[in-house]
């Protein structure tokens, strides 16, 4: 296990800046998810941590030791980093045990001394009874666990996951999320998990770093990202929030103020640094509800059934701003609703 520190990390590929001055600390034993859309730079950061790429500038440290930096670059095989990719990359002609023990074999450990660490790794992922099987005899989830055991057998200081569940079906993905969380509880290995799927990140990570255009927009616990996004990108990307223009009419006291949105007065949450005047408000679907006597006017544009509830998309204001809410019964397309705001979060000014 190790603390991971990225200091002003930058990576250029010719004229393209894939990672732009990222500073981040992952504590010893922490499970951190790097979350963002395709092309935001998260996989490049993983490759920089693993040592597959050299930074253009900045440093990568494990505890107090520089792995990459000016004049320093420790080879990937000397970093004791385990990596689990989308593909399992298992040898089809080898047994499960031989696949797991392969890194030890390459490192020169003899067959007798490989047995115990291989069994320990397989036990950790719950596959000790399948040691003699071939990969072709395993399910997709079991193969993923073999790949994970192969990383664990080397006792990595840091474990990296590069979208490992992308090729699995929905039910298996949910089961493997539980497996990864259980593994983290057992081993307390420092984990960096790369994903574009916010549900995965929310379900597993202690903390999530949301990326966009090579930079970290916000790094915080899942609940904080959802309830208190610091930028419009995070507010839109996490959950099904929308960002709307509003006016703060009463400065926040003990975290709550008053705002006017589409002519409707409502109580909102805000940090102490927010002042009266124009603001951007993050509205979540569960915080909006129909109210015939109050609220702003919106027109229903689309509904979709989500199992027990309907997701309703409507437009409000003269600028036809989209908003979303959840209802038990679907309104008609084109119907006019009055929508009250029960909660909103003022995006801090940058």
MARVEXZA-371777 format. One record per residue (C-alpha): residue in three letters; x, y, z. Coordinates in steps of 0.5 Angstrom, whole numbers, plus 500, padded with zeros to 3 digits. Example, Ala and Ser with C-alpha at 12.3 -4.5 7.8 and 13.67 -1.06 7.14 Angstrom:
ALA525491516/SER527498514/
This chain:
UNK500500500/UNK502507499/UNK500514498/UNK500517491/UNK501524490/UNK501528483/UNK504534483/UNK502539477/UNK502533473/UNK502535465/UNK502531459/UNK502533452/UNK502529446/UNK504534440/UNK500540440/UNK494536445/UNK495537452/UNK492531455/UNK493532462/UNK493539464/UNK497541471/UNK493536475/UNK495536483/UNK492530487/UNK493526493/UNK490519494/UNK491517501/UNK494510503/UNK489505503/UNK484510500/UNK479508494/UNK479514489/UNK475514482/UNK477518477/UNK471520473/UNK469523467/UNK467523459/UNK471519454/UNK477524452/UNK478527459/UNK485525460/UNK483520466/UNK487514462/UNK493518461/UNK493519468/UNK493512470/UNK499511465/UNK503516468/UNK502513475/UNK504506472/UNK510509469/UNK508507461/UNK508514460/UNK513520462/UNK510527464/UNK511533460/UNK512536467/UNK510535474/UNK511529479/UNK508522481/UNK510520488/UNK509514492/UNK509516499/UNK516520499/UNK519517493/UNK519520486/UNK517515481/UNK517520475/UNK519527475/UNK525532472/UNK531527471/UNK527521474/UNK523515471/UNK522509475/UNK520503470/UNK513500471/UNK516493473/UNK519497479/UNK513501481/UNK509495484/UNK503497481/UNK498492479/UNK493494473/UNK486491471/UNK484492464/UNK478491461/UNK480485457/UNK482479462/UNK489478458/UNK489470461/UNK493465458/UNK488460455/UNK492454455/UNK494455463/UNK490453469/UNK487459473/UNK493458478/UNK498458473/UNK495464470/UNK495468477/UNK502465479/UNK505467472/UNK508474475/UNK512470480/UNK514465475/UNK517471471/UNK520474477/UNK524468478/UNK520465484/UNK520457484/UNK514453483/UNK514451490/UNK514458493/UNK509460488/UNK504456491/UNK502459498/UNK502466495/UNK497464489/UNK493460494/UNK492467498/UNK490471492/UNK485466489/UNK482466496/UNK482473497/UNK477473490/UNK474467492/UNK476462487/UNK481458491/UNK476452489/UNK477453481/UNK485453481/UNK485447476/UNK480450471/UNK482453465/UNK479460463/UNK475458458/UNK471454463/UNK470460467/UNK464466467/UNK466473465/UNK466475472/UNK470469474/UNK475471469/UNK475478472/UNK477476479/UNK483471476/UNK486478473/UNK485481479/UNK488475483/UNK494476478/UNK495483480/UNK494481488/UNK499476488/UNK505481487/UNK502485493/UNK502491489/UNK503498493/UNK497501488/UNK492498484/UNK489501478/UNK483499475/UNK482501467/UNK474501466/UNK474493468/UNK467492468/UNK466495461/UNK465489457/UNK460485463/UNK453485462/UNK449490467/UNK447484473/UNK454482473/UNK457489473/UNK453490479/UNK456483482/UNK463485481/UNK462492484/UNK460489490/UNK467484489/UNK471490488/UNK468494495/UNK469487499/UNK476486496/UNK478493498/UNK475492505/UNK480486506/UNK486489503/UNK486496504/UNK490497498/UNK490504495/UNK486504489/UNK485508483/UNK479506479/UNK478509472/UNK471510469/UNK466514465/UNK460511469/UNK458515475/UNK454509478/UNK460505479/UNK464511482/UNK458513486/UNK457505489/UNK464504490/UNK469510491/UNK471513498/UNK472519494/UNK471521486/UNK475526482/UNK471529476/UNK475530470/UNK474535464/UNK479537459/UNK485534462/UNK483538469/UNK480536475/UNK474540476/UNK472537483/UNK475531488/UNK470530494/UNK466524497/UNK460522493/UNK455525497/UNK459532497/UNK459532489/UNK452530488/UNK449535494/UNK455541493/UNK458541486/UNK463546485/UNK462547478/UNK457547472/UNK460541469/UNK460537476/UNK453539477/UNK451537470/UNK455530470/UNK453528476/UNK446525477/UNK441528472/UNK442535475/UNK441542471/UNK444548471/UNK439554471/UNK440562472/UNK437565478/UNK438571482/UNK440570490/UNK435575493/UNK437573500/UNK445572502/UNK446565506/UNK445564513/UNK447558516/UNK448555509/UNK441557506/UNK439563502/UNK433565498/UNK433565490/UNK428567485/UNK428562479/UNK424563473/UNK420568477/UNK419563483/UNK422565490/UNK425559493/UNK429557499/UNK436554496/UNK443552499/UNK449556499/UNK456557501/UNK458563505/UNK462566500/UNK456567495/UNK453574495/UNK446577493/UNK445577485/UNK446573479/UNK448566480/UNK447559477/UNK443554481/UNK443546480/UNK437543481/UNK436536482/UNK429532479/UNK427530486/UNK427537489/UNK422539484/UNK415538484/UNK408540481/UNK404545485/UNK398548482/UNK398554487/UNK406556486/UNK412555482/UNK414557475/UNK411555469/UNK414549465/UNK411546459/UNK412538458/UNK416536452/UNK418528454/UNK417523459/UNK420516460/UNK418510464/UNK424509469/UNK420503473/UNK415506478/UNK416513476/UNK416517470/UNK422522468/UNK419528465/UNK423533461/UNK420540461/UNK422547459/UNK421553463/UNK422561462/UNK423565456/UNK429562454/UNK426555454/UNK431552459/UNK430545460/UNK428542467/UNK427535469/UNK423532475/UNK420525477/UNK413524477/UNK409517479/UNK404519473/UNK406522466/UNK403528464/UNK401529457/UNK406532452/UNK405539451/UNK402540458/UNK403546462/UNK405545469/UNK407549475/UNK413547478/UNK415548485/UNK423548488/UNK424545494/UNK431545494/UNK437547490/UNK445549490/UNK448555488/UNK454554484/UNK460558487/UNK463563483/UNK470562480/
